[in-house]
Amino acid sequence: MKAWIITIRNYLRQFMELGVLLLGVSVIAEILFGPNVAFLGSQVTANLITLLNSLGDQGIAALIIVFAVIITYRKLLK
């Protein structure tokens, strides 16, 4: 049972790493090629700005979420 949990944790860690890498690549591609990048389909930076603005409207809950994401990401780097 412990081996299954370790395997699932490794898959989830790899999935999160892939998501962060894809986010970085899409932001860089949008900066280089403009807001209408053909192979991405939407404006990634506009979506990120909207997300950050909505988190800013939530106050302390947004702060907790941001800290949770930072802690999770730091654990990924180890």
Number of C-alpha atoms within 10 A of each C-alpha: 6 7 8 9 10 11 12 12 12 12 12 12 16 13 12 15 15 12 12 13 12 12 15 13 12 19 19 14 17 19 13 10 10 12 17 13 16 10 8 13 9 14 15 21 16 12 11 13 11 12 11 13 12 12 16 13 10 10 10 11 12 16 13 11 12 14 12 12 12 12 11 13 15 10 10 12 7 5
